[in-house]
Amino acid sequence: MKPALINRDPEIMSGALCFTGTRVPVQNLFDYLEGRSSLEDFLEDFPSVSRETAIAVLESARARLFADAVAA
């Protein structure tokens, strides 16, 4: 995952992995999608996260998933 997209700070949201420059945990994005909400719903509820950043995080997670699957 690109470090510029996400960060972890013990002083912000108890150290949860958040979108850089926000207090929005990355887990929220995955929870929304798992709960059958759309990316649009997530972006509407968390306007501090840009569409480009959310998509980049999803693309990075996908790339990591496929890279790990090939190695296994």
Backbone as a chain_set.jsonl record, in Angstrom:
{"seq": "MKPALINRDPEIMSGALCFTGTRVPVQNLFDYLEGRSSLEDFLEDFPSVSRETAIAVLESARARLFADAVAA", "coords": {"N": [[0.86, -1.166, 0.0], [0.605, 2.185, -0.826], [2.409, 4.529, 1.027], [1.631, 7.241, 1.12], [-1.096, 7.259, 0.859], [-2.308, 6.189, 3.107], [-2.106, 6.18, 6.714], [-0.852, 5.572, 10.033], [-1.324, 6.571, 13.262], [-0.768, 6.762, 16.633], [-2.064, 8.727, 18.054], [-4.27, 9.41, 16.636], [-7.476, 8.344, 16.131], [-7.057, 6.154, 17.853], [-4.851, 4.842, 16.798], [-5.728, 3.476, 14.573], [-5.602, 2.389, 11.168], [-5.695, 4.928, 8.893], [-7.063, 7.016, 6.28], [-4.759, 9.177, 4.828], [-4.368, 12.367, 6.235], [-6.893, 12.519, 7.258], [-9.45, 11.53, 9.632], [-10.563, 9.161, 9.108], [-10.998, 5.806, 9.271], [-9.491, 3.263, 7.286], [-10.685, 0.823, 7.326], [-13.385, 1.418, 7.396], [-14.097, 1.873, 4.725], [-13.9, -0.713, 3.598], [-15.78, -2.002, 5.196], [-18.132, -0.705, 4.415], [-18.326, -1.53, 1.723], [-18.442, -4.301, 2.032], [-20.819, -4.458, 3.385], [-22.644, -4.078, 1.415], [-22.983, -1.501, 0.543], [-22.385, 1.251, -1.656], [-19.447, 2.593, -3.32], [-19.975, 5.221, -3.784], [-21.796, 5.794, -1.7], [-20.068, 5.599, 0.501], [-18.239, 7.686, -0.072], [-19.946, 9.859, 0.033], [-20.671, 9.858, 2.726], [-18.228, 10.251, 3.929], [-16.744, 12.794, 3.221], [-14.173, 13.835, 3.382], [-12.454, 12.064, 2.271], [-11.078, 11.539, -0.825], [-12.327, 10.539, -4.04], [-10.341, 9.567, -5.743], [-8.351, 8.797, -3.93], [-9.667, 6.778, -2.433], [-10.153, 4.881, -4.451], [-7.52, 4.345, -5.214], [-6.573, 3.115, -2.881], [-8.159, 0.795, -2.858], [-7.262, -0.366, -5.264], [-4.57, -0.788, -4.627], [-4.851, -2.64, -2.551], [-6.01, -4.75, -3.976], [-3.926, -5.358, -5.779], [-1.986, -6.229, -3.979], [-3.249, -8.48, -2.898], [-3.423, -10.179, -5.155], [-0.705, -10.44, -5.737], [0.199, -11.783, -3.472], [-1.274, -14.131, -3.719], [-0.224, -15.326, -6.005], [2.321, -15.947, -5.166], [1.87, -17.923, -3.299]], "CA": [[0.0, 0.0, 0.0], [1.4, 3.401, -0.908], [2.347, 5.226, 2.31], [0.97, 8.544, 1.024], [-2.546, 7.064, 0.877], [-2.775, 5.788, 4.434], [-1.138, 6.315, 7.798], [-1.253, 5.096, 11.356], [-0.789, 7.448, 14.295], [-1.424, 6.384, 17.891], [-2.836, 9.864, 18.556], [-5.446, 9.596, 15.782], [-8.377, 7.177, 16.088], [-6.426, 5.077, 18.628], [-3.861, 4.133, 15.994], [-6.326, 2.756, 13.442], [-5.086, 2.757, 9.851], [-6.614, 5.939, 8.365], [-6.697, 7.727, 5.068], [-3.87, 10.272, 5.184], [-4.965, 13.688, 6.358], [-8.264, 12.414, 7.75], [-9.675, 10.666, 10.786], [-11.43, 8.107, 8.567], [-10.315, 4.517, 9.183], [-9.579, 2.544, 6.017], [-11.632, -0.267, 7.564], [-14.736, 1.886, 7.069], [-14.331, 1.649, 3.294], [-14.159, -2.138, 3.386], [-17.047, -2.315, 5.859], [-19.208, -0.224, 3.535], [-18.434, -2.395, 0.544], [-18.881, -5.614, 2.507], [-22.214, -4.312, 3.771], [-23.401, -3.864, 0.182], [-23.085, -0.082, 0.209], [-21.546, 1.569, -2.812], [-18.367, 3.551, -3.129], [-20.642, 6.527, -3.725], [-22.313, 5.952, -0.333], [-18.916, 5.857, 1.358], [-17.714, 9.024, -0.36], [-20.933, 10.832, 0.513], [-20.622, 9.89, 4.18], [-16.876, 10.639, 4.353], [-16.292, 13.71, 2.168], [-12.747, 14.165, 3.488], [-11.718, 11.085, 1.464], [-11.35, 11.771, -2.242], [-12.598, 9.365, -4.877], [-9.055, 9.074, -6.229], [-7.67, 8.109, -2.828], [-10.391, 5.532, -2.13], [-9.887, 3.933, -5.537], [-6.113, 3.948, -5.129], [-6.454, 2.156, -1.781], [-8.739, -0.468, -3.33], [-6.366, -0.93, -6.274], [-3.388, -1.283, -3.929], [-5.246, -3.864, -1.84], [-6.176, -5.791, -4.991], [-2.595, -5.727, -6.268], [-1.326, -6.998, -2.919], [-3.948, -9.756, -2.825], [-3.015, -11.005, -6.282], [0.715, -10.729, -5.593], [0.335, -12.814, -2.438], [-1.863, -15.38, -4.224], [0.709, -15.914, -6.969], [3.467, -16.466, -4.428], [1.493, -19.023, -2.417]], "C": [[0.906, 1.229, 0.0], [1.275, 4.185, 0.4], [1.621, 6.564, 2.251], [-0.554, 8.424, 1.115], [-3.095, 6.845, 2.275], [-1.699, 6.082, 5.469], [-1.737, 5.792, 9.09], [-0.554, 5.972, 12.391], [-1.511, 7.111, 15.592], [-2.287, 7.499, 18.476], [-4.116, 10.112, 17.755], [-6.223, 8.288, 15.721], [-7.738, 5.942, 16.73], [-5.467, 4.229, 17.797], [-4.433, 3.324, 14.852], [-5.701, 3.262, 12.143], [-6.105, 3.687, 9.201], [-6.136, 6.46, 7.017], [-5.874, 8.94, 5.49], [-4.607, 11.603, 5.182], [-6.399, 13.685, 6.846], [-8.274, 11.634, 9.059], [-10.586, 9.506, 10.383], [-10.632, 6.806, 8.47], [-10.544, 3.854, 7.812], [-10.588, 1.404, 6.141], [-13.053, 0.142, 7.213], [-15.065, 1.645, 5.597], [-14.68, 0.188, 3.041], [-15.463, -2.573, 4.047], [-18.231, -1.876, 4.999], [-19.408, -1.178, 2.368], [-18.911, -3.795, 0.925], [-20.364, -5.589, 2.868], [-23.132, -3.967, 2.613], [-23.72, -2.394, -0.087], [-22.146, 0.173, -0.961], [-20.388, 2.486, -2.411], [-18.951, 4.954, -3.018], [-21.188, 6.805, -2.321], [-21.183, 6.313, 0.623], [-18.418, 7.284, 1.174], [-18.659, 10.121, 0.12], [-20.86, 10.98, 2.03], [-19.273, 10.353, 4.74], [-16.259, 11.563, 3.31], [-14.817, 14.109, 2.265], [-11.87, 13.177, 2.726], [-12.085, 11.326, 0.0], [-11.614, 10.452, -2.963], [-11.271, 8.733, -5.322], [-8.308, 8.291, -5.145], [-8.349, 6.788, -2.505], [-10.112, 4.48, -3.201], [-8.447, 3.454, -5.499], [-5.888, 2.935, -4.006], [-7.011, 0.799, -2.197], [-7.829, -1.143, -4.355], [-5.099, -1.486, -5.632], [-3.686, -2.579, -3.181], [-5.409, -5.02, -2.818], [-4.823, -6.272, -5.487], [-1.867, -6.592, -5.236], [-1.925, -8.392, -2.799], [-3.473, -10.693, -3.937], [-1.524, -11.355, -6.212], [0.941, -11.839, -4.56], [-0.21, -14.148, -2.931], [-0.927, -16.074, -5.189], [1.877, -16.567, -6.246], [3.118, -17.704, -3.613], [1.481, -20.354, -3.097]], "O": [[1.873, 1.287, 0.759], [0.163, 4.476, 0.84], [1.043, 6.983, 3.254], [-1.228, 9.408, 1.421], [-4.209, 7.263, 2.589], [-0.522, 6.216, 5.134], [-2.946, 5.601, 9.217], [0.671, 6.093, 12.386], [-2.739, 7.167, 15.646], [-3.153, 7.234, 19.31], [-4.948, 10.928, 18.148], [-5.693, 7.255, 15.312], [-7.861, 4.829, 16.217], [-5.291, 3.04, 18.063], [-3.708, 2.558, 14.217], [-5.321, 4.428, 12.04], [-7.249, 3.293, 8.977], [-4.96, 6.356, 6.669], [-6.257, 9.655, 6.415], [-5.361, 11.92, 4.262], [-7.057, 14.726, 6.851], [-7.243, 11.147, 9.524], [-11.292, 8.942, 11.219], [-9.695, 6.712, 7.677], [-11.646, 3.889, 7.265], [-11.266, 1.062, 5.173], [-13.846, -0.692, 6.777], [-16.185, 1.257, 5.264], [-15.651, -0.109, 2.345], [-16.173, -3.424, 3.512], [-19.217, -2.602, 4.877], [-20.531, -1.58, 2.067], [-19.703, -4.399, 0.201], [-21.075, -6.576, 2.679], [-24.287, -3.6, 2.827], [-24.627, -2.085, -0.859], [-21.226, -0.604, -1.215], [-20.364, 3.062, -1.323], [-18.465, 5.775, -2.24], [-21.06, 7.919, -1.812], [-21.32, 7.214, 1.45], [-18.202, 8.004, 2.149], [-18.218, 11.183, 0.561], [-20.972, 12.086, 2.559], [-19.19, 10.793, 5.886], [-15.347, 11.159, 2.589], [-14.271, 14.668, 1.314], [-10.675, 13.417, 2.55], [-13.261, 11.316, -0.364], [-11.167, 9.389, -2.53], [-11.11, 7.513, -5.279], [-7.708, 7.252, -5.42], [-7.672, 5.777, -2.32], [-9.864, 3.318, -2.882], [-8.182, 2.274, -5.729], [-5.1, 2.002, -4.161], [-6.401, -0.234, -1.92], [-7.646, -2.36, -4.316], [-4.606, -2.536, -6.043], [-2.873, -3.504, -3.179], [-4.997, -6.143, -2.529], [-4.6, -7.477, -5.602], [-1.211, -7.572, -5.591], [-1.201, -9.371, -2.62], [-3.16, -11.857, -3.687], [-1.132, -12.459, -6.592], [1.774, -12.723, -4.759], [0.34, -15.196, -2.593], [-0.845, -17.303, -5.188], [2.366, -17.617, -6.664], [4.016, -18.471, -3.267], [1.18, -21.367, -2.466]]}, "num_chains": 1, "name": "protein.A"}
